[in-house]
Amino acid sequence: MAAPGRIMSTVPIAGHASFGEMVGVAIAISFLSAATLVVGNRAPNSTPANVDVSQSNGGATRVSVTTSGNETLGALLFTPPGTGPFPAILLNHGSGRTREQLARLGPYERTAEGQGPVFVRHGYVLLYIFRHGVGLSADVGQSAVDLMEAQMSANGQHARNVLQLQLLEGREMADAEAGVAFLRRRPEVDPARIAVVGHSFGGSLTVLMTERDATLRAAVVFSLAGYSWDNSPELRERLLGAVRRSKTPLFFIHAANDYSTNSGRVLDAELVRLGKPHRLAIYPAVGQTPDDGHDFPNNSVPVWEHDVFEFLNSYTRR
């Protein structure tokens, strides 16, 4: 039973409600009140017995991942203590950070070092792969954000939208799939229990991965698509097509003050219509700005931690 004040549902709507009605229902059944979100003294979701939490400091090992194009990317691998094999997570970061974002948010390496111990203490191996032009792979081409910003300046919004999809389905997808292949070869990983977590542009990438790889056990998508959802009809249509073909349970997460929450609402409503396993959570606003809301997975771990691992555990530990 849901905790008092929490209204969550993954039950599809019976009959043939209109798409607009389904969006409204998805919003209504999936909004979480502030009173139920703060973990406070509540213990995190149960940790497997073979994980020694006292040693789960989340120390990272720097590793190299070779893509199908024979390029070498840098990555950080976080592994729980214990015997394994463990379920594993590939984390797909955003499109990269502009100079201004790097000054404000810091490098992705710092983000990885914050996220890794969270997954480790719940008994998951985490691979934080740095795709082209980002972080530990800064010397491997330009980042997606730099390429898209240049295209926007030179040729406008539509050209940026087209390039974004080309990157998502081409180079960036190859990087992410190389990460999954890397995890499947690791002796400490159970290759049958791999899930994906994505943020922003990496959330779009995650949704597209679930369409291509039916063996992924679950996917958690934070702040999907950022402001691109409202500005790119091409991306909207492509992601709708992907969830229609996906067989992977999907959990869409936003803070209420994200750039837009439309992506999670619309895609979740489509999964409701199709009767596929799904979850949507729109948490209360965090910080003061849409930038703060969009950075929710990094600045609000205690808020989402219980719900995310409850979802992941239900698909990776059965």
TISEBA-671835 format. One record per atom (N, C-alpha, C, CB): residue in three letters; z, x, y. Coordinates in steps of 0.2 Angstrom, whole numbers, plus 2048, in hexadecimal, padded with zeros to 3 digits. Each point is the difference from the previous one (the first is absolute). Glycine has a CB too. Example, Ala and Ser with C-alpha at 12.3 -4.5 7.8 and 13.67 -1.06 7.14 Angstrom:
2
ALA8278427E4;ALA8007FC806;ALA800804806;ALA8067F77FA;SER7F680780B;SER801804806;SER8037FC805;SER7F68067FD;
This chain:
318
MET8008047FA;MET8007FC806;MET800804806;MET8067F77FA;ALA7F680780B;ALA800804806;ALA807800804;ALA7F47FE801;ALA80D808803;ALA806800803;ALA8007FB806;ALA80180C7FD;PRO8057F2805;PRO8007FB806;PRO7FC802806;PRO80C7FC7FC;GLY7F0800806;GLY7FD801806;GLY7F98037FF;GLY80A802805;ARG7F58017F4;ARG7F98037FF;ARG7FC7FA7FC;ARG80580C7FF;ILE7F57F4804;ILE7FB7FB7FD;ILE7FA8047FD;ILE8047F6808;MET7FC80B7F2;MET7FA8037FD;MET7FD7FC7FA;MET80580B803;SER7F57F67FD;SER7FC7FD7FA;SER7FA8037FE;SER8057F5804;THR7FA80B7F6;THR7F98037FD;THR7FD7FA7FC;THR80480C800;VAL7FE7EE801;VAL7FD7FA7FC;VAL7FA7FE804;VAL80B7FD7FB;PRO7EF803802;PRO7FA7FD803;PRO8007F9802;PRO7FA8097FA;ILE8027F580B;ILE8007F9802;ILE7FC7FC7FB;ILE80280480C;ALA8007F67F2;ALA7FC7FC7FC;ALA7FB7FC804;ALA80A7FF7F8;GLY7F1800804;GLY7FB7FC804;GLY7FB804804;GLY8087F7800;HIS7F5806805;HIS7FA803804;HIS802800807;HIS7F87FD7F7;ALA80D80680B;ALA802800807;ALA7FB804804;ALA80C7FF7FD;SER7F3800809;SER7FB804804;SER803807801;SER7FC7F5806;PHE7FF80F7FC;PHE802807801;PHE806801806;PHE7F48047FC;GLY80B7F8809;GLY805800806;GLY8067FE7FD;GLY7F77FE808;GLU80A7FC7F4;GLU8067FE7FD;GLU8038057FC;GLU7FC7F5800;MET80080F7FC;MET8038057FC;MET803806804;MET7F87FD7F7;VAL80580580E;VAL803805805;VAL8067FE803;VAL7F5803803;GLY80C7F67FF;GLY8067FE803;GLY8058007FA;GLY7FA7F9808;VAL8058057F2;VAL8057FF7FB;VAL8028087FE;VAL7FB7F57FC;ALA80080F804;ALA8028077FE;ALA805803805;ALA7F58017FB;ILE80A7FD80C;ILE804803805;ILE8077FC7FF;ILE7F6802808;ALA80A7F87F7;ALA8067FC800;ALA8058037FA;ALA7FA7F6805;ILE80380B7F5;ILE8048027FA;ILE801807800;ILE7FB7F67FA;SER80280E80A;SER801807800;SER804803805;SER7F68007FA;PHE80C7FD80B;PHE804803806;PHE8078017FE;PHE7F87FA808;LEU80B80C7F9;LEU8068027FF;LEU805800806;LEU7FC8067F6;SER8097F780A;SER805800806;SER803806801;SER8017F47FF;ALA80180E807;ALA804806801;ALA8068017FC;ALA7FB80080C;ALA8097FA7F3;ALA8068007FD;ALA7FF8037F9;ALA8047F6807;THR7F78097F6;THR7FF8027F9;THR7FD8077FF;THR7FF7F47FD;LEU7FF80F808;LEU7FB8067FF;LEU804807800;LEU7F87F9806;VAL80E8077FE;VAL803806800;VAL8048017FA;VAL8017FF80D;VAL7FE8077F0;VAL8038027F9;VAL808800801;VAL7F58067FC;GLY80D7FE809;GLY807800801;GLY8038037FB;GLY8007F7807;ASN8068067F6;ASN8048037FA;ASN7FD7FE7FA;ASN80A7FF807;ARG7F07FD7F9;ARG7FD7FE7F9;ARG7FD8067FD;ARG7FE7F5804;ALA80480C7F5;ALA7FD8057FD;ALA7F98007FF;ALA80A8017FA;PRO7F2804806;PRO7F98007FF;PRO7FE7FD7F9;PRO7FE80A808;ASN7FC7F47F7;ASN7FE7FE7F9;ASN8028057FB;ASN7F77F9805;SER80B8047F5;SER8038057FB;SER7FB8067FE;SER8067F67FB;THR7FD80F804;THR7FD8067FE;THR8008027F9;THR80380480B;PRO7F77FE7F2;PRO8008017F9;PRO8068057FE;PRO7F37FD7FF;ALA80F8027FA;ALA8068047FE;ALA7FE8077FF;ALA8047F67FA;ASN7F680C805;ASN7FE8077FF;ASN7FF804807;ASN7FB7FD7F5;VAL807800811;VAL7FF803806;VAL807802803;VAL7F57FA802;ASP80C80C7FF;ASP807802803;ASP7FF800808;ASP8038077F6;VAL8007F380C;VAL7FF7FF808;VAL803805804;VAL8007F47FD;SER80680F800;SER803805804;SER7FC806801;SER80B7FC7FB;GLN7F0805801;GLN7FB806801;GLN7FA7FE803;GLN8058057F6;SER7FA7F580C;SER7FA7FD803;SER7FF802807;SER8007F77F8;ASN7FF80F80A;ASN800803807;ASN7F97FF802;ASN8098087FE;GLY7F27F77FE;GLY7F97FF802;GLY7FD806802;GLY8037F5804;GLY7FF8117F9;GLY7FC806802;GLY7F97FF7FE;GLY80B8077FE;ALA7F07FC806;ALA7F97FF7FF;ALA7FD8067FD;ALA8007F8809;THR7FB8087F3;THR7FD8057FD;THR7F9800803;THR8068017F5;ARG7F780480E;ARG7FA800803;ARG7FB8017FB;ARG80480480B;VAL7F77F87F4;VAL7FB8007FB;VAL7F97FF803;VAL8087FC7F7;SER7F3806805;SER7F9800802;SER7FC7FA7FC;SER80080C804;VAL7FC7F07FF;VAL7FC7FB7FC;VAL7F9801801;VAL80A7F8802;THR7F28097F9;THR7F9801801;THR7FC7F97FF;THR80280C7FB;THR7FA7F380A;THR7FC7FA800;THR7FA8007FC;THR8047FE80B;SER7F97FC7F4;SER7F98007FC;SER7FB804803;SER8037F57FC;GLY7FE80D80B;GLY7FB804803;GLY802807800;GLY7FD7F7807;ASN80880B7F5;ASN8028077FF;ASN803803807;ASN7F88017F7;GLU80B7FA80D;GLU804803805;GLU8087FF7FF;GLU7F77FC808;THR80C8097FB;THR8078007FE;THR8057FE806;THR7FD80A7F9;LEU8077F1805;LEU8047FC805;LEU8078037FF;LEU7F97F6801;GLY80B80A804;GLY8078017FF;GLY8047FA7FF;GLY7FF80A807;ALA8077F67F6;ALA8047FA7FE;ALA8078027FF;ALA7F67FA7FB;LEU80F802806;LEU8078017FE;LEU8027FB7FA;LEU80280480C;LEU8017FF7EF;LEU8027FD7FA;LEU8077FF800;LEU7F68047FA;PHE80D7F6806;PHE8077FF7FF;PHE8027FE7F9;PHE8017FD80D;THR8038067F0;THR8027FE7F9;THR8077FF7FF;THR7F68067FC;PRO80C7F4800;PRO8077FF7FF;PRO8038057FB;PRO7FE7F4802;PRO80880E7FE;PRO8038047FB;PRO8017FB7F9;PRO806807808;GLY7FA7FC7F3;GLY8007FC7FA;GLY7FA8027FB;GLY8067F7806;THR7FA8057F4;THR7FB8027FB;THR7F97FD801;THR80A8017F9;GLY7F67FA80A;GLY7F97FD801;GLY7FE7FD7F9;GLY7FD80780A;PRO7FC7F77F5;PRO7FC7FF806;PRO8017FB804;PRO7F88057F9;PHE8077FB80E;PHE8027FC805;PHE7FA7FC802;PHE809807804;PRO7F87F37FF;PRO7FA7FC803;PRO7FF804807;PRO8037F57FB;ALA7F780A807;ALA7FE805806;ALA7FC7FB805;ALA7FF80A7F9;ILE8027F980D;ILE7FD7FD806;ILE7FB805804;ILE80A7F8801;LEU7F0805800;LEU7FC804805;LEU8017FD807;LEU7F78037F7;LEU80B80180E;LEU8017FD807;LEU7F9802804;LEU80D8017FF;ASN7F07FA803;ASN7FA800805;ASN802800807;ASN7F97FB7F7;HIS80780A80D;HIS802800807;HIS7FB7FD804;HIS80780A7FE;GLY7FA7F5808;GLY7FB7FD805;GLY7FA805801;GLY8097FA805;SER7F3804800;SER7FA804801;SER800807803;SER7FB7F5802;GLY80B80D800;GLY802806803;GLY8037FE807;GLY7F68067FA;ARG80C800809;ARG8037FF807;ARG7FC803805;ARG80B7FF7FA;THR7F47FE80C;THR7FD803806;THR806805803;THR7F87F6802;ARG80580E802;ARG805804804;ARG8067FD803;ARG7F6808802;GLU8097F2801;GLU8057FC803;GLU8057FE7FA;GLU7F97FC80A;GLN8048017F1;GLN8057FE7FA;GLN8048057FD;GLN7F77F77FE;LEU80680F801;LEU8038067FE;LEU806802804;LEU7F68047FB;ALA8097FB80C;ALA806802804;ALA8057FB800;ALA7F8805807;ARG8067F47F8;ARG8057FB800;ARG8037FF7F9;ARG7FA7FA809;LEU8038077F1;LEU8027FE7FA;LEU8018067FC;LEU7FA7F6800;GLY804810801;GLY8008067FC;GLY7FB8007FB;GLY80C800802;PRO7F48067FA;PRO7FB8017FB;PRO8017FB7FA;PRO7FE80C804;TYR7FD7F37F8;TYR8017FC7FA;TYR8048047FB;TYR7F57FB802;GLU80C80B7FE;GLU8048047FC;GLU8077FD801;GLU7F980A800;ARG8097F5806;ARG8077FD801;ARG8017F97FD;ARG80180780B;THR7FA7F57F6;THR8007FA7FD;THR8008007F8;THR7F97FC80A;ALA8048097F3;ALA8008007F9;ALA8078027FE;ALA7F4804800;GLU80F801804;GLU8078027FE;GLU8057FB801;GLU7FD80B803;GLY8027F0801;GLY8047FA801;GLY7FF7FB7FA;GLY80080280C;GLN7FA7FD7F2;GLN7FE7FB7FB;GLN8028037F9;GLN7F77FB807;GLY80880B7F7;GLY8018027F9;GLY8067FF7FD;GLY7F8809803;PRO80E7F9801;PRO8067FE7FD;PRO8027F97FE;PRO80480A806;VAL7F97F27FE;VAL8017F87FF;VAL7FD7FE7F9;VAL7FF7FE80D;PHE7FB8057F1;PHE7FD7FE7FA;PHE8048047FA;PHE7F57FE806;VAL80D8087FC;VAL8038047FA;VAL8077FC7FE;VAL7FB80B805;ARG8097F3800;ARG8067FD7FE;ARG7FF7FA7FC;ARG80580580A;HIS7F57F87F6;HIS7FF7FA7FC;HIS7FC8027FA;HIS8007F980A;GLY80080D7F4;GLY7FD8027FA;GLY7F9801800;GLY8097FB7FB;TYR7F380680A;TYR7F9800801;TYR7FE807802;TYR7FF7F4803;VAL7FC80F7F9;VAL7FC805803;VAL7FC7FE806;VAL8008067F4;LEU8007FE811;LEU7FB7FE806;LEU7FC806801;LEU8097F8805;LEU7F08067FC;LEU7FB805802;LEU7FE7FE807;LEU7FC8027F4;TYR806802811;TYR7FD7FF807;TYR7FA804801;TYR80C7FD804;ILE7EF8017FB;ILE7F9804801;ILE7FE7FF807;ILE7FD7FE7F4;PHE80180880F;PHE7FE801807;PHE7F88007FF;PHE80A806804;ARG7F37F47FE;ARG7F9800800;ARG7FC804805;ARG8027F47FB;HIS7F880C805;HIS7FC805804;HIS803800807;HIS7F67FD7F9;GLY80B80980A;GLY801801807;GLY8077FE802;GLY7F57FE802;VAL8108017F9;VAL8067FE802;VAL8068047FD;VAL7FC7F4801;GLY80980E803;GLY8058047FD;GLY7FF8067FC;GLY8057F5800;LEU7FD80B7FA;LEU7FE8067FC;LEU7F98017FE;LEU80B7FE7FB;SER7F17FD807;SER7F98007FF;SER7FC801807;SER8017F97F5;ALA802809810;ALA7FE800807;ALA7F9804800;ALA80C7FE805;ASP7F48077F6;ASP7FA805800;ASP7FA7FD7FC;ASP80880A802;VAL7F97F07FC;VAL7FB7FD7FB;VAL7FC7FB804;VAL8078037F5;GLY7F57FE810;GLY7FC7FB803;GLY8047FD806;GLY7F97FE7F6;GLN8047FD80D;GLN8047FC805;GLN8037FA7FD;GLN7F8804809;SER80D7FA7FA;SER8047FA7FE;SER7FC7FA802;SER80B806801;ALA7F67F57FB;ALA7FD7F9801;ALA8017FE807;ALA8017FD7F4;VAL80580380F;VAL8017FE806;VAL7FC803806;VAL80B7FD7FC;ASP7F480A803;ASP7FC804805;ASP7F97FE7FF;ASP8088097FF;LEU7F57F67FB;LEU7F97FE7FF;LEU7FF7F9803;LEU7FF8077F6;MET8057F4809;MET8007FA802;MET8007FF808;MET8057FC7F5;GLU80080880E;GLU800800807;GLU7FA803803;GLU80D8017FF;ALA7F08047FE;ALA7FA803803;ALA7FA7FB800;ALA80480C7FC;GLN7FC7F17FE;GLN7FB7FB7FF;GLN8017FA805;GLN7FF8037F4;MET8077FB80D;MET8017FB805;MET7FE802807;MET80A7FC7F9;SER7F880A809;SER7FE802807;SER7F8801801;SER80B806800;ALA7F27FC7FA;ALA7F9801801;ALA7FB7FA7FF;ALA80380B7FC;ASN8007F0800;ASN7FB7FB7FE;ASN8037F9800;ASN7FA8087F9;GLY80D7F7808;GLY8037FA801;GLY8037FD7F9;GLY7F87FE809;GLN80B7FC7F8;GLN8057FD7FB;GLN7FC7FF7F9;GLN8067FB809;HIS7F48037F7;HIS7FD7FE7FA;HIS7FE8067FC;HIS7FB7F6805;ALA8038107FF;ALA7FF8067FC;ALA8068037FD;ALA7F7802808;ARG80F7FD7FC;ARG8068027FD;ARG8027FC7FA;ARG80480380B;ASN7FB7F77F5;ASN8017FB7FA;ASN7FC8037FA;ASN8037F6808;VAL7F780B7F9;VAL7FB8027FB;VAL8038077FD;VAL7F67FA805;LEU80C80A7FF;LEU8028077FE;LEU8077FF7FC;LEU7FA806809;GLN80A7F67F9;GLN8067FF7FD;GLN7FF7FE7F9;GLN8057FC80B;LEU7F77FF7F3;LEU7FF7FE7FA;LEU7FC8057FB;LEU7FF7F5805;GLN7FD80F7FE;GLN7FD8067FD;GLN8058057FE;GLN7F67FE806;LEU80F8037FE;LEU8058057FE;LEU8057FD7FB;LEU80080480C;LEU8027F67F5;LEU8047FC7FB;LEU7FD8007F9;LEU8057F9809;GLU7F58067F6;GLU7FC7FF7FA;GLU7FD8077FD;GLU7FE7F4803;GLY802811802;GLY7FE8077FE;GLY8058057FF;GLY7F57FC806;ARG80B808800;ARG804806800;ARG8077FF7FF;ARG7F8805807;GLU80B7F67FC;GLU8077FE800;GLU8027FD7F9;GLU8007FE80C;MET7FC7FE7F1;MET8017FE7F9;MET8008057FB;MET7FA7F6803;ALA80180F7FE;ALA8008067FB;ALA806804801;ALA7F4800801;ASP80F801805;ASP806803800;ASP8067FC7FD;ASP7FC80580B;ALA8047F57F6;ALA8067FC7FD;ALA7FF8007F8;ALA8017F980B;GLU7F98067F3;GLU7FF8007F8;GLU8028067FD;GLU7F77F8802;ALA80780E802;ALA8028067FD;ALA808801800;ALA7F6805805;GLY80E7F87FF;GLY8077FF800;GLY8027FD7FA;GLY80180080C;VAL7FC7FA7F2;VAL8027FC7FA;VAL7FF8047FA;VAL7FE7F5806;ALA7FC80E7FA;ALA7FE8057FA;ALA8058057FF;ALA7F47FD802;PHE80E806803;PHE805806800;PHE8077FD7FD;PHE7FB80580A;LEU8077F57F8;LEU8067FD7FD;LEU8007FF7F9;LEU8027FB80B;ARG7F88037F3;ARG7FF7FE7F9;ARG8008067FB;ARG7F97F6804;ARG8068107FF;ARG8008067FC;ARG807803800;ARG7F4802803;ARG8117FC801;ARG806803801;ARG8057FF7FA;ARG7FF7FF80C;PRO8048057F1;PRO8047FF7FA;PRO8067FC801;PRO7FC80A7FC;GLU8067F680B;GLU8067FC801;GLU7FF7F9802;GLU80580A804;VAL7F47F47FC;VAL7FE7F9802;VAL7FE7FC7FA;VAL7FC80580B;ASP8067F57F5;ASP7FD7FB7FB;ASP7F97FE803;ASP80C7FC7FB;PRO7EF806802;PRO7F97FE803;PRO7FE7F9800;PRO7FD80B7FC;ALA8077F1800;ALA7FF7F9800;ALA8047FC805;ALA7FE8017F4;ARG806803810;ARG8057FC804;ARG7FF803807;ARG8087FE7F7;ILE7F280280C;ILE7FE802807;ILE7FF7FB805;ILE7FB80A7FA;ALA8087F680B;ALA7FF7FB806;ALA7FE804806;ALA8097F87FB;VAL7F580480A;VAL7FE803806;VAL8037FC806;VAL7F58037FB;VAL80D80180A;VAL8037FE806;VAL7FB803806;VAL80C7FF7FB;GLY7F37FC80A;GLY7FB802805;GLY8037FE807;GLY7F68007F8;HIS80880380D;HIS8027FE807;HIS7FA800804;HIS80B8057FF;SER7F47F6805;SER7FB7FF805;SER7F98017FD;SER808804809;PHE7F48017F9;PHE7F98027FD;PHE8018017F9;PHE7FC80580B;GLY80A7FF7F3;GLY8028017F9;GLY8017FA7FC;GLY80480B804;GLY7FE7EF800;GLY8017FA7FD;GLY7F97FD7FE;GLY80B7FE806;SER7F08027FE;SER7FA7FE7FF;SER7FD8047FA;SER7FE7FD80C;LEU8038097F4;LEU7FE8057FA;LEU8037FD7FA;LEU7FF80A807;THR8087F57F9;THR8037FD7FA;THR7FE7FA7FD;THR80A805805;VAL7F47F6800;VAL7FD7FA7FD;VAL7FA8017FD;VAL8057FA809;LEU7F680A7FA;LEU7FA8027FD;LEU8018037F9;LEU7FB80180B;MET80A8047F4;MET8018037FA;MET8027FB7FA;MET80480A807;THR8007F17FB;THR8027FB7FB;THR7FA7FC7FD;THR80B7FF806;GLU7F08007FE;GLU7F97FD7FE;GLU7FD8057FB;GLU7FF7FA80B;ARG80180C7F6;ARG7FD8057FC;ARG8038027FA;ARG7FB80480A;ASP80C7FC7F6;ASP8048027FA;ASP8057FB7FE;ASP7FF80C804;ALA7FF7F17F7;ALA8047FA7FD;ALA8078037FC;ALA7F57F97FF;THR80B80D800;THR8068037FD;THR806801805;THR7F88057F7;LEU8077FB80F;LEU805801805;LEU8057FA7FF;LEU7F9806808;ARG80E7FB7F7;ARG8047FB7FE;ARG8027FC806;ARG8048077F7;ALA7FC7FB80F;ALA8027FC806;ALA7FE804806;ALA80A7FB7FA;ALA7F680280C;ALA7FE803806;ALA8057FD806;ALA7F48027FC;VAL80E802808;VAL8047FE806;VAL7FC802806;VAL80C8017FA;VAL7F37FB80B;VAL7FC801805;VAL8047FE807;VAL7F57FE7F9;PHE80C80880B;PHE8047FF806;PHE7FB800806;PHE80A8067FB;SER7F77F5809;SER7FC800807;SER7F98017FF;SER80A805805;LEU7F37F77F6;LEU7F98007FE;LEU7FB800806;LEU8037FB7F5;ALA7F980B80B;ALA7FA800805;ALA802801807;ALA7FA7F97F8;GLY80C80680A;GLY802801807;GLY7FC7FB804;GLY80280C7FE;TYR7FB7F7808;TYR7FC7FC805;TYR7F97FF7FD;TYR80780480A;SER7F78007F1;SER7F97FF7FD;SER7FF7F97FE;SER80080C7FD;TRP8057F1800;TRP7FF7F97FD;TRP7FD7FB805;TRP8098027F8;ASP7FA7FE80E;ASP7FD7FB805;ASP7FA803803;ASP80C7FC802;ASN7F280A7FE;ASN7FA803803;ASN7FA8017FB;ASN808805808;SER7F97FA7F2;SER7FB8027FB;SER7FF7FA7FB;SER80280C801;PRO7F97F0801;PRO7FE7FA7FB;PRO7FD8037F9;PRO7FE7F980A;GLU7FF80D7F7;GLU7FE8047FA;GLU8068027FB;GLU7F6804806;LEU80F7FE7FD;LEU8068027FC;LEU8037FA7FD;LEU80280A807;ARG7FF7F07FD;ARG8037FA7FE;ARG7FC7FE7FA;ARG8047FD80B;GLU7F68027F5;GLU7FC7FE7FA;GLU8018047FA;GLU7F87FB808;ARG80880C7F9;ARG8008047FB;ARG8078007FC;ARG7F8807806;LEU80D7F87FE;LEU8078007FD;LEU8017F97FC;LEU804808809;LEU7F97F37FA;LEU8017F97FD;LEU7FC8017F9;LEU8017FA80B;GLY7F98097F5;GLY7FC8007FA;GLY8048057FB;GLY7F67FF806;ALA80E8067FC;ALA8048047FC;ALA8057FC7FC;ALA7FD80A807;VAL8077F27FD;VAL8067FD7FD;VAL7FD7FA7FB;VAL80780380B;ARG7F47FB7F7;ARG7FD7FB7FB;ARG7FE8037F9;ARG7FB7FA80A;ARG80380C7F6;ARG7FF8047FA;ARG8058047FD;ARG7F5800804;SER811801800;SER8058047FE;SER8047FC7FA;SER80180680B;LYS8027FE7F0;LYS8047FE7FB;LYS807803801;LYS7F77FF7F8;THR80B80480E;THR806803801;THR8057FC804;THR7FA80B7FF;PRO80C7F47FF;PRO8057FD805;PRO800803806;PRO8077FC7F6;LEU7F9800810;LEU800803807;LEU8067FE804;LEU7F38017FF;PHE810803804;PHE8057FE805;PHE7FF802807;PHE8088017F6;PHE7F67FB80E;PHE7FF801807;PHE806800805;PHE7F47FB7FE;ILE80D80A806;ILE806800804;ILE7FE802807;ILE8078047F6;HIS7FC7F880F;HIS7FF802807;HIS8077FF803;HIS7F47FC800;ALA80D807806;ALA8057FE805;ALA7FD7FB804;ALA80680C800;ALA7FD7F0803;ALA7FE7FA804;ALA7FC803806;ALA8097F97FC;ASN7F980D807;ASN7FD803806;ASN7FB8057FE;ASN80A7FE806;ASP7F38027F4;ASP7FA8047FE;ASP7FA7FF805;ASP8048007F4;TYR7F780480C;TYR7FB7FF804;TYR7FD7F97FF;TYR7FD80C800;SER8037F27F9;SER7FE7FA7FE;SER8037FE7F9;SER7F5801807;THR80D7F97F8;THR8027FE7F9;THR7FB7FC7FC;THR80C801804;ASN7EE7FE800;ASN7FB7FC7FD;ASN7FD8027F9;ASN7FD7FD80C;SER80380A7F3;SER7FD8037FA;SER8047FD7FA;SER7FB80A806;GLY80B7F87FA;GLY8057FE7FB;GLY8007F87FF;GLY80780A802;ARG7F97F2803;ARG8007F97FF;ARG7FA7FD7FD;ARG80780080A;VAL7F38037F8;VAL7FA7FD7FE;VAL7FF8027F9;VAL7FB80080B;LEU8068067F3;LEU7FF8037F9;LEU8057FD7FB;LEU7FB80A805;ASP80B7F57FD;ASP8057FD7FC;ASP7FE7F87FF;ASP809808804;ALA7F57F5801;ALA7FD7F97FF;ALA7FB8007FB;ALA8037FD80C;GLU7F88077F4;GLU7FB8007FB;GLU8028017F9;GLU7F9805809;LEU80C8007F6;LEU8038017FA;LEU8047F97FE;LEU80180D802;VAL8027F0802;VAL8037F97FF;VAL7FB7FC7FD;VAL809801809;ARG7F17FE7FB;ARG7FB7FC7FE;ARG7FD8017F9;ARG7FD7FF80C;LEU8038087F2;LEU7FD8027FA;LEU8068007FA;LEU7F8807806;GLY80E7F87FC;GLY8058007FB;GLY8028077FD;GLY7FC7F47FD;LYS803811807;LYS8018077FE;LYS807802802;LYS7F4803800;PRO80F8027FC;PRO807802802;PRO800804807;PRO8028017F4;HIS8027FD810;HIS800803807;HIS8077FF803;HIS7F47FD801;ARG80D806805;ARG8067FE804;ARG7FE802807;ARG8088037F6;LEU7FB7FA80F;LEU7FF801807;LEU807800803;LEU7F47FB800;ALA80D80A804;ALA807801804;ALA7FE801807;ALA8078037F6;ILE7FB7F980F;ILE7FF802807;ILE807800802;ILE7F57FA802;TYR80E80C800;TYR806802802;TYR8017FF807;TYR8028087F6;PRO8047F780D;PRO801800807;PRO7FE806804;PRO80A7F87FE;ALA7F4807808;ALA7FE806804;ALA805806800;ALA7F97F8807;VAL80480E7F9;VAL804806800;VAL7FE804807;VAL8018007F3;GLY804803810;GLY7FE804806;GLY7FE7FC805;GLY7FD8097F9;GLN7FF7F980C;GLN7FE7FD806;GLN7F97FF801;GLN809805805;THR7F27FE7F7;THR7F9800801;THR7FC7FE7F9;THR80280880A;PRO7F87F67F7;PRO7FC8007FA;PRO7FF8067FC;PRO7FA7F7806;ASP80780F7FD;ASP8008067FD;ASP8068017FB;ASP7FA80580A;ASP80B7F97F9;ASP8078007FC;ASP7FF7FB7FA;ASP80780380A;GLY7F67F77F7;GLY7FF7FB7FA;GLY7FB8037FB;GLY8027F7808;HIS7F980C7FB;HIS7FB8037FB;HIS8038067FC;HIS7F77FD808;ASP80E8067FA;ASP8038067FD;ASP8067FE7FB;ASP7FC80780A;PHE8047F27F5;PHE8067FD7FC;PHE8018047FA;PHE7FD7F5805;PRO7FE80D7F7;PRO8028037F9;PRO804807801;PRO7F67FB7FB;ASN80980880B;ASN804806801;ASN8067FF804;ASN7F5806800;ASN80C7F5805;ASN806800804;ASN8057FB7FD;ASN7F980380A;SER8057F97F1;SER8057FB7FE;SER8018007F8;SER7FC7F980A;VAL80480C7F3;VAL8018017F9;VAL8067FB7FD;VAL7FB80C801;PRO80B7F4802;PRO8057FC7FE;PRO7FE7F8800;PRO808809803;VAL7F37F5801;VAL7FF7F9800;VAL7FB7FE7FA;VAL80180180D;TRP7FA8037F2;TRP7FC7FF7FA;TRP8018027FA;TRP7F8800808;GLU80D8057F7;GLU8018047FA;GLU8017FB7FA;GLU80580A807;HIS8007F27FA;HIS8027FC7FA;HIS7FA7FB7FE;HIS80C800804;ASP7F07FD800;ASP7FB7FC7FE;ASP7FA8037FD;ASP8047F980A;VAL7FA80D7F9;VAL7FB8047FD;VAL8018027F9;VAL7FD80480C;PHE8097FF7F3;PHE8028027F9;PHE8017FB7FB;PHE80580A805;GLU7FD7F07FD;GLU8017FA7FC;GLU7F97FE7FE;GLU80A7FC806;PHE7F18057FE;PHE7F97FE7FF;PHE7FD8057FB;PHE7FF7FA80B;LEU80280D7F7;LEU7FD8057FC;LEU8038007F9;LEU7FE80780A;ASN8087F87F5;ASN8048017FA;ASN7FD7FA7FB;ASN80A805806;SER7F57F57FD;SER7FE7FB7FC;SER7F98017FD;SER8077F8807;TYR7F580C7FB;TYR7FA8017FD;TYR7FF8077FD;TYR7FB7F9808;THR80980C7F9;THR8008077FE;THR8058017FA;THR7FB80480B;ARG80A7F87F4;ARG8058017FC;ARG8017FB7FA;ARG806806809;ARG7F47F77F6;ARG8017FB7FB;ARG7FB8017FA;ARG8037F7808;
